[in-house]
Amino acid sequence: MQVQSKKERADNSLKEKIQAMIASDDVRQKVLEKLESIDVKDSCLKLEILDSKSEDFMIDEPDVLKVFECFGEVTSLKIQGKNAIITYKDIVSAYFAIKILNGKELPELNVTLQVSWHIVPEVRMPLKELSIREISNISEESLKYTCRYDIQIDNDKEFQVARRIIGSKGCNMKRIIEKCCKGMNAQAHDIIKLRLRGVGSGFKEGPNNEESQDSLHLCVSSKYHPKFLTAVNEIEILLKKVYKDYGEYCITKGFSDPKLMLMKTEKTSGRALILAPSKFKEFEENEKLSEDDIEELIDIRNEARRQCNFSEADRIRELLKKKGITLMDEKGRRGRGIEVTTWKYGKQ
C-alpha cells in the first residue's frame, strides 16, 4: 500500500474543495451569468510564463496538467515554449482556473503565471462569387482583432481609476492612438479603437443615455494586427502602472496590496460579406444591442457595400433602424475607401 506524503494529501484536499465548489448549482449559475456578460463561450485558456530569466525555460507538460486538472477535466493541452493552451470540458472549470491561477507567483522558479481566456478564431468566409478588390491605398486585413481588459477596480472619487487610465483630457488614450497611427494614411478611428466602458467609465449609451451595468473594462480593437499589438503593449504598460499605484494606495489606507494582474480576453473574428441567418436572428431577438454588436454590424454592412452587395447592406441598415439606431455615411463615399460611417440613437 502506497502512503501519501503530507503535500500530496494537502493537494488532494485542495482539489476536492475546488471541485465541490464548482459542482454547486448556485455557484455554476452565477459563473455562467458572469461569462455571458463578458461574451465568453469557449472553455479554452492561455497560460503565459512571465519574468523567467532563462531563455531556455520550457513548460513541463505533466506539471501543467497536474495543476490545471485540479479544476476539472482537461480535454487538450498544447505546449508552445513558455506558453500553453489548455481546453477544459467544462467552462466553469476554466473560469476558476483563471480566478485562482492568474497572477500566481512561483518564487522557487522566479516566474509568475498569467492565465487568460484564449478565444478560438471564428473566421467567416466571404461569398465565393464576390471577388475581393483593392479599394484603398491601405491594405486592409481580413480579420478584426479585439482584446478586453477587466479593470478589477471600482471607480471612486479618491483613487479615480478611470481618470488614471484615460489620463487628463484623454492624454493617455491620445498618446497610444498617435503611436499606432504613425505612418498610416487614414483616420485614427479606422486604425485603432480604445474604449473604456462599464460602471464608472462615464460613458453613457443606449436610448436611455446611461452607463452600461457591466463591470469597468477597456476594449482595444483594430483590423491591422501590427497596430493592434502596439496598442495592446501600450495598454498593458499603462494598466500595470495603475495596478502598482493602486497597491501602494491600498497600503496607505491600511489594506493589503491585492497585487492585481492583467485579466484579458482576446478574440479574432473574420469580416463577413453577409450576416448568417442564425446571427441575424440573434441580433433581431436581442432587446438591446451592445456597442460592440453595433460596430460589428456596421463593419459587415460596409464590407457588403464595398462589394456592391447593396441588398445585404440595406438589410442590416433596416435591422439597426428597428433597434432605434441611425447610420450616417459621409456623402459620396458609398462605402468605398476609408470607412466613415457613424451612428447614433434616434427615434424608433
URHUWO-V147288 format. One record per backbone hydrogen bond with DSSP energy under -0.5 kcal/mol. CO is the residue of the C=O (numbers start at 1). NH is the residue of the N-H. Records with the same first field share a line. If there is no record, write none. Layout:
# URHUWO-V147288
CO->NH  NH
This chain:
# URHUWO-V147288
5->9
6->10
7->11
8->12
9->13
10->14
11->15
12->16
13->17
14->18
15->19
16->20
17->21
18->22
19->23
20->24
21->24
24->28
25->29
26->30
27->31
28->32
29->33
30->34
31->35
32->36
33->37
34->38
35->40
36->39
39->41
42->44
43->88
44->118
45->86
46->48  116
47->84
48->50  114
50->112
54->57
59->61
60->64
61->65
62->66
63->67
64->68
65->69
67->70
68->71
69->72
73->75  89
76->87
78->85
80->82  83
81->59
82->49
83->80
84->47  86
85->78
86->45
87->75  76
90->94
91->95
92->96
93->97
94->98
95->99
96->100
97->101
98->102
101->104
104->113
105->107
106->109  110  111
111->106
112->50
113->103  115
114->48
116->46
117->119  266
118->120
121->123
122->124  270
123->125
127->130
129->131
131->133
133->135
138->140
142->271
144->269
145->222
146->267
147->220
148->150  265
149->151  218
154->156
156->160
160->164
161->165
162->166
163->167
166->172  173
167->170
168->171
170->174
171->175
172->176
173->177
174->178
175->179
176->180
177->181
178->182
179->182
181->184
184->186
187->190  191
188->191  192
191->224
193->221
195->197  219
197->217
198->201
202->204
205->210
206->209
210->205
214->199
216->151  152
217->197
218->149
219->195
220->147
221->193
222->145
223->225
224->228
225->229
226->230
227->231
228->232
229->233
230->234
231->235
232->236
233->237
234->238
235->239
236->240
237->241
238->242
239->243
240->244
241->245
242->246
243->247
244->248
245->249
246->250
247->251
248->252
249->253
250->255
251->254
262->264
263->150
264->117
265->148
266->119
267->146
268->122
269->144
270->272
274->276
276->280
277->281
278->282
279->283
280->284
281->285
282->286
290->294
291->295
292->296
293->297
294->298
295->299
296->300
297->301
298->302
299->303
300->304
301->305
302->306
303->307
304->309
305->308
308->310
309->313
310->314
311->315
312->316
313->317
314->318
315->319
316->320
317->321
318->322
319->323
320->325
321->324
324->346
326->344
328->342
330->333  334
333->336
342->328
344->326
